[in-house]
């Protein structure tokens, strides 16, 4: 079975949000169209407590973009975003929620960030996504959403490490691009791990 994985298409990651991905909202109509073609659609949702240690505001003297060690791994500090129960943490209002079969929340532990839809950044805890997909016989993942160079990338890489065939849907994803070239580097890293970049218009040819 194939599954569409929609990563973090939330208000805070779209224009006007606390941590906007450039043109992040443009993925919404593409993803809505894709949902109609998949028997299983899974969404991930950043769902941080307000005291999350990935927030620069929770480290006096630190600024967004600074790098610290958190849970034994290097961590970029971010603006406060996707706090549990806030409007910023909700899915983009135009995203077809009715087309999503299940939502997996991540980033709930204040001590460690979670980019991937499968594991936290220290890989100490999983979200339950892998077990869910295995129970349904999923073998191929088509991953899209926000952002290409962070949560989408790590979801794709973990998917490959767990044995899935993984496709990155390019036109249904956008990147943060903190530094020029980050998105291209992320795509190269994913390709090196066996992830297959694809446009949404090409999906019918591989399915």
C-alpha positions in Angstrom: 0.0 0.0 0.0 1.0 3.6 -0.6 0.6 6.4 1.9 0.7 10.1 1.5 2.6 11.8 4.5 1.7 15.5 4.9 4.3 17.1 7.2 3.4 20.1 9.4 1.2 22.2 7.1 0.4 24.5 10.0 -0.4 28.2 10.4 2.9 29.1 12.1 4.8 27.7 9.1 2.8 29.6 6.5 3.0 33.3 5.6 1.9 35.4 8.6 2.9 32.7 11.1 5.6 32.7 13.8 8.1 30.7 11.7 6.9 31.2 8.1 8.3 29.1 5.3 8.5 31.2 2.1 5.4 30.4 0.0 4.5 27.7 2.5 0.8 28.1 1.8 1.3 27.3 -1.9 1.6 23.6 -1.0 -2.0 23.4 0.2 -3.9 23.1 -3.1 -1.3 20.7 -4.4 -1.7 18.5 -1.3 -5.4 18.7 -1.4 -5.4 17.3 -4.9 -3.0 14.5 -4.0 -5.2 13.4 -1.1 -7.8 12.2 -3.6 -5.3 9.7 -5.1 -4.2 7.9 -1.9 -5.9 5.2 0.1 -4.1 6.4 3.2 -3.3 10.0 4.2 -1.3 10.7 7.3 -0.5 14.2 8.7 2.2 15.2 11.2 1.7 18.2 13.5 4.3 20.1 15.5 2.7 20.2 19.0 5.1 22.0 21.4 4.6 22.8 25.0 5.3 26.5 25.7 8.5 25.6 27.7 10.0 23.7 24.8 13.8 24.0 24.9 14.1 24.5 21.1 12.6 28.0 21.6 15.3 30.7 21.8 13.0 32.6 24.2 13.5 29.8 26.8 17.3 30.4 26.8 18.1 33.9 28.2 20.6 35.7 26.0 20.0 33.4 23.0 18.5 34.3 19.7 16.7 32.3 17.0 19.4 30.7 14.8 21.8 30.1 17.6 22.9 26.5 18.0 23.0 24.7 21.3 23.2 21.0 22.4 19.9 19.5 23.4 19.3 15.9 24.4 22.9 15.1 23.1 22.4 16.5 19.6 23.0 19.9 18.1 19.8 22.0 18.1 19.0 25.2 16.2 17.0 27.6 18.4 13.7 28.7 16.8 11.1 31.4 17.5 8.2 30.2 19.6 6.0 28.3 17.3 3.2 25.6 17.1 2.5 25.8 20.8 -0.2 23.3 21.9 -3.7 24.7 21.6 -2.8 27.9 19.8 -4.0 29.0 16.4 -0.5 28.8 15.1 -0.4 25.1 15.8 -3.5 24.4 13.8 -3.5 23.2 10.2 -3.7 25.7 7.5 -7.5 26.5 7.2 -7.6 25.6 3.5 -6.0 22.2 4.1 -8.6 19.4 3.5 -8.8 18.0 7.0 -11.5 15.6 6.0 -9.0 14.0 3.6 -6.6 13.2 6.5 -7.1 9.7 8.1 -4.9 10.1 11.1 -2.6 12.8 12.7 0.6 12.1 14.6 1.7 14.9 16.9 5.4 15.5 17.5 7.7 17.8 19.5 5.7 17.2 22.7 8.7 16.5 24.9 10.2 19.9 26.1 13.6 18.3 26.4 14.1 17.3 22.8 12.9 18.6 19.4 11.3 16.3 16.8 11.7 17.1 13.1 10.9 13.7 11.8 7.4 12.3 11.8 8.9 9.0 13.1 11.4 9.8 15.9 12.6 12.7 18.1 15.9 14.2 17.1 17.8 12.1 19.6 16.0 9.0 18.3 15.1 8.0 21.8 11.3 7.9 21.3 9.1 7.2 18.3 5.7 8.7 17.5 4.0 5.4 16.6 3.9 6.3 12.9 6.1 3.3 11.8 3.9 0.8 13.8 0.8 2.3 12.3 2.1 2.1 8.8 3.3 -1.5 9.3 0.0 -2.6 10.6 -1.6 -1.4 7.3 1.0 -3.0 5.0 2.4 0.3 3.8 5.5 -0.1 1.7 5.8 3.2 -0.2 5.7 6.8 1.2 5.0 9.9 -0.7 6.2 12.7 1.6 5.3 16.4 1.2 4.8 19.6 3.3 6.9 21.9 5.4 9.7 22.3 5.4 11.8 20.5 2.8 15.1 21.1 4.6 14.0 20.1 8.1 10.9 18.1 9.0 10.2 16.8 5.5 13.9 15.8 5.1 14.1 14.0 8.4 10.8 12.2 7.8 12.1 11.0 4.4 15.4 9.9 5.8 13.9 8.0 8.7 11.4 6.4 6.3 14.3 5.1 4.2 16.1 3.9 7.3 13.0 1.9 8.3 12.9 0.2 4.9 10.2 2.2 3.0 10.5 3.3 -0.6 10.2 7.0 -0.2 9.2 9.7 -2.7 9.7 13.4 -2.0 6.9 15.4 -3.7 8.8 18.5 -4.7 6.0 20.9 -5.8 4.0 19.9 -2.6 6.9 21.0 -0.4 8.7 24.2 0.5 11.9 24.9 2.4 13.0 27.3 5.2 16.3 28.1 3.5 18.0 29.6 6.5 21.1 29.6 4.5 21.3 29.8 0.7 21.4 26.4 -0.8 19.9 24.6 2.2 17.0 23.1 0.2 19.3 21.9 -2.6 21.6 20.3 -0.1 18.7 18.7 1.7 17.4 17.2 -1.6 20.9 15.9 -2.4 21.1 14.3 1.0 17.8 12.6 0.6 18.7 11.4 -2.9 21.9 9.9 -1.5 19.8 7.9 1.0 17.6 6.6 -1.8 14.7 9.1 -1.7 13.2 9.7 -5.1 12.3 13.3 -5.9 9.1 13.6 -8.0 6.6 16.2 -9.1 2.9 15.7 -8.2 2.1 15.3 -11.9 4.4 12.3 -12.2 2.9 10.3 -9.3 0.3 8.6 -11.6 3.2 7.2 -13.6 4.8 5.4 -10.6 1.6 4.2 -9.0 
